[in-house]
Amino acid sequence: MNNLTSVKAVSTLAATAALLLGSAATGAAATPHPTHDHKTKGQHSARIPFTKATVKANNDGSFTITWKAPGVKRVAVKAAGRTVARGDNAETVRVKGLPKADRQWFELVPDRGGSLRLADRLVKLNGTVNFRDVGGYRTTNGKWVRMGKVYRTDALDKLTSADLAKLKRLGIKVAYDLRMDAERAAAPDKLPAGVRYVVADVAGGGAYTGMPTTPEAAADLMIEGEKAMVTSPSAKKALSTVFDGLADKRARALLFHCTAGKDRTGWAAASLLTALGVPRATVMADYLASNDYRAAANAAALAALPPAQAAIYKPLLDVRAEYLNAGFAQVKKSFGTFSGYEKKGLGLSKAELKELKDSLLVG
């Protein structure tokens, strides 16, 4: 089986998995929230001192905020313009009692240097389980990827009217669909009115002709599919289309998605984060997070299968480090460096890459 056939096979199997997975997790209550940027004075010019910072929404409605900011004495945590917590240069705080919102944003304001605006990465919707922000990561040179501008997600065919209203309030302008013809026909996207819909078919259509018969063969199929996302003409064309959109700041906020939001979407996100200068370990953590967000849905799919079949099917539902590593290894083999892949595989010019970094990075 050649690489292009492999990626088509993975895509079709992902679509089959989606049929088994059923409904998505329950989303949070939707409350209007402004989508404009809350820039702190000097945010783009001042160095952001945080080396680590995360926001985690808890099931009880509270939020856990963790940070490290060497050289800083005090950090104020603000939400909706008021201070809700304080700490020193390395702290974990829990904030509760905030009004419900589509996304609860927090601004971490140090006593020196630039501030950082963050939210929980997951956007909870009734019709998805893996809709999340690509931002909120630190680059190797100390900048941070802005949140609220680029999202990655699984299929959008089960979105509710409340979900659509929420996406409208989040300011989604463009949706890139990475799926094949058959997937799009079987489960067409639901999008808010006015959102521009763009097909960027990574697999280039086609159909699957066989099922792996062992777990090892299934894992091999995923590895070959990952390689094909680097080399196949359809994948290069599709991802070039996405990156053309990413380079246009007028088109944000935007999203890209496939069926499960983990393989084609995973490579697109990994490529973007790497292009922005996010360390490989962080890129890998973002990729592997699909295992956590999809855990309940995947478990339900496997429970519906006979044990022997479930063992074969599990590698197709997983994301594994060996899969993503195969993609990066193929980049090195085919293009020499990631910069070579940016230029020849993704079609990014130096000017476009600079624009991408200038507009998506802060600090």
N, C-alpha and C positions, 0 to 999 in steps of 0.2 A: 504494500500500500504506500503510495507516494505521499509527500507532506500535504499537498493540497487536498487530496482525498481524506487524509486524516483529520484535518481541521473541519471539513464538512461533516465527517462522521461524528466528531465531538459536538458540533453544533446541533445535529439532529438528535443525538442522545440527550443533550441538554433540554431540548424541546420536549422530548418524551418525559424526562424527569419532571419538567414543569407541570405536565398533566397529572402526574402522580402526587405532586406536592400539595395541591389543593389551595385553600385560602391562606392568606398571609396573616402575620401577627397583628394584633390590635394596636392601633395608633393612638397617639396622645390627642387630647382635645385641641381643636384648632381655634386659635385666637389671632386676630389681626396683629401683624408685626411689620413695621416698616422695613423695606428691603434696601434702603440707602445705606451707604457706608457711614460708620461712626468713626471718623478719623480724629485721633488725638493730635493736637498741635505738635508738629515736628515728627509725626509718626514715620514718614518716609525718610527723613534726614537723620534722625537720631538712631543710634545703634540700640537695638532691642537686647537687653541684658539676659533675657531668659534663655537658658539652655534646655529646659524642659518645662512643658506646661500642658495640662490636659483638663478637660471638663467632662465629667461623667454624670449623666442623669440617672438617678436612682428610682426604683419602683415606687417609693413612697412620695415622690414629687420633690425630693430634695436633690441637691447637686453636690458632688465631691469635686473639688478643684485642687489640683496639685501643681506645684511649680518649684523650679530651682533657678536662682538668679545670682550667681557669684558676684561679689562686690557690691551688692545692694543691701541696704540695711532694713528697709521697710517696703512692703507691697500692700496697696489698697486694692480690694476687689470691688468693682462697681457693677451694678445691674440697673438698667433703666435710669441711669444718672445718679444713683445714690450708692453710697458705700455700704456693702453688705457683709464684708469681712476684711480682716487685716492679718498680716503675718510678716515674718522675717524673710530672709533670702532663700529659705528652703522650708516649704510648709505644705501641709494638706489641711484644707478647711472644708467644712460641710455647711452649706447654705440651704435653709428651708423657709417655707412660708411665702415664697414668691408667687405672684399671680400666674395662672396658666398662660402659656404662649405657644405659638407655632414652634418657635425655637427660642430658648432662653439664652440670651447673649450676655457674656461677662467681659469686662475690660479689666485687665491686670495692669495696674499703674504703679510702677516702681518709683522710688524717691530720686532716682537718676536714670536717664536713658529713656528710650521710647516705650510706649505702652503696647499691649497685645490684646486683640479682641478675639475671643474664642466662644464656641458653643460645643455641646455634645456633637460628635461627628454624625451619629445616626439621626436621620429625619424619619420620625415614626409616621407611617401611613397605614391605613387599613388594608390597602391592596398590594403592599410590597413588604419584603423582609430585609432587603439589602440596599436600601436607598440611603446613601451617605455622602458626606462632604469630602472632597478630595483634598481640601486645605487643612491648615492647622499643624503642619509639619515644619520642622526646622531644617534648613539646608546646611551643607558643609561649611559655608562661609558666614553662618550666623543669621541669615535672613529667615523669614517665615513665609510659608505659602498662605495667602489670604483665604479666609473662609467665606462661604456664601456666594461664590462665583462659579464653581465647577462642581457638579455632582455626578456620581456613578450609581447605577441602580440595576435591579433585575427588571423583569417584564412589567409593563405598565397597563396591561389589558384588564386588570381587576381593580383599577382605581375607582373609588367611590366619588360621589359628588362632593363630599367633604374633602377628600384628597385633592380633587381638582381645584377646589377653592384655595386650598392651602398652597398648592404649587403656584397658583396665580399670585398669591401674596408673597411668596418667596422670590418672585420676579423672574421665573423661568421664561426665557425668550426663544431658545432653540433646543430641540431634542434630536439627538443622533441615534438612529436605530441600527445596531450592528448585526442584526439577525438576517437569516436567509429568507428567501421568498416564501417558503412553506410555513415558516414560523410566523412571519408577518401576516400571512393570510389566515392562519388558524387562530391567532391571538393579536389582532390589531391594537395598536396603542390607543389609549384614551389620554387626551391632552387638553389643557385649558384652551379656550378660544383665544386665537391670536398667537399661539406658540408655533414657530416655524418647525416643520417636521422634515428631517433629512435622512434618507436611506444611505447608509454606509456599510454595505454588506461585506463583512470580513471574509466569509467563506465563498462568496460569489455564486450563490445558488447551489444546485446539485442535490444529490440524495445519497443516503447511506445504504450500503449494500450488504452489510454483515455485522454481527454482534460479537465482541470478544468472548472467548469461552473460558478464560481464566482471569483471576484478579491481576496477574502479572501482565497479561495481554492488554487488559483495560488500562493499566497504568502506562504501558508503553504507548497506547493510543493517545493518551493525554499528552505525553511528552512530545510525540510527533506532531500533534495538533499545535502545541505551543511553538515549536520550531516553524511550522507553516505560517503562523501569524507574523513571523519576521520576514519570511522569504516569498510567500506566494504573491503573485501580481494583484489578486483581489484584495488581500489583506493590506498590502502597501497602498493601494489606491484608496481603500476605505479609511485607513488611519491618516493618510494625507488629507483627506476631506475633513476629518475631525480636527486635525491640527490647524488647518486653514481657519476653521471656526474659532478655535482656541486663541489664535493670534489676533482675532478681531475683538477688542474689548467692548465694542458696541453691541456684540452679540451675547453678552453675559447678563444674567446668569444662564448657564447652559447645562445640559446633562447628556450623558451617553449611556447606552444600555444594551444588553443582550437578553437572554432568557433568564438565566440564573444570576447574572451580574457578577460572574466570578472568573470566567476564562477569557473570552474576547474583551469584556469590560475590564477584567483584571490586567490584561496586557496593555490596554490603552492607558489605564491609570498608572501602571508601572512606568510606561514610556514617558508620560507627562511628568511625573514626579522626578524621574531620573534626569530629564531634560532641564528641570528647574534646579537641579543640584541637590536633591534630597538623598541622603546616604542610602546605600543598598540595603542595610539592615532595616531601616525604616520603611523602605519600599516593600521589602519582604513582609514586614509586619502588617502593612496595609493590605497586601495581597492575601495573606493567611487569615485575616480577620473575617473573610467570608465564611470560614468554617464555624466561627462563633455566631454570626448573624443568621446563618442558615441552619444551625444545629437542629432546631426543632423540626423544621420542614424536611431536612434530610433524613432525620430519624424516622419520621412518619412514612416517608417514601420507602425506606429500607424495610420497615416493619410490615409493609404491605406485600413484600416479596418472599418467596421461599428462601430459606437460609443460604442455599448454594448460589442462587441467583443474586441475592443481596450482596454476597461476598464479591461477586464479579462487578456488580453495579456500583459498589461503594467508591472505588477509585474514580469513577466518572462524576460522582457528586462532590468529591473532595477537591480542595485546593491543597497542593503539597509543594514544599520548597523545591523538590526535584523538578516539578513542572516549570515553575518560573525560572529556575536556574538554567533549564534547557533553552528557554527563550534567550536569555542573556548570552549563553554559550554560542547560540546560533548567530547572534549579533556580531560577536567577535569573529566567528568563522567566516561570515558572509561580508562583513563591512569593516573588519579590523578593530574599530572602536565604536563607542556609542555615538560619538560625534559624526562618524561616517554614516551610521544608521539614520541620524537626524537629517543629514543632507540628502542621502541617496534613497533611504527607505521611507522617510516621512516627508520628504520634500521641503524641509525647513531651511530657509535662507538665514544668513547671519542676522539680517535685519528683523526677520520674523521672530527668531529666537530671542533677540534682545527685547523686542516688544513684549513677548510672552513673559520674560523675566521682569521687565520693568513694571508691568501692570499686575502681575500675580504675586509678586514678592514684596514684602515690607521689611523695613529695618536697615 
